[in-house]
Amino acid sequence: MINVCRRGEDLLLTIAHECFHIYQDALHGVGWRNRACRSDVEGEADLFVVSKTDEVRAFIERWERTPHAPE
């Protein structure tokens, strides 16, 4: 589950974290996270998120500079 109360960079990094968990399930099989050590599972996801932080920040900067159609 993703905490939808998060905004901006926090929301995008949370989504990246959860997407990595989906990747882990696809790679290792469903249920792997339940059997694995929590620090291994979360450690891999955290490393992925750290590796994407600059990309997320660049995306937000571009988004803020881009005019958007009214909702």
Secondary structure, DSSP 8 states (H G I E B T S, - for coil): ---TT--HHHHHHHHHHHHHHHHHHHHH-TTHHHHS-HHHHHHHHHHHHHHHHHHHHHHHHHHHHS-----
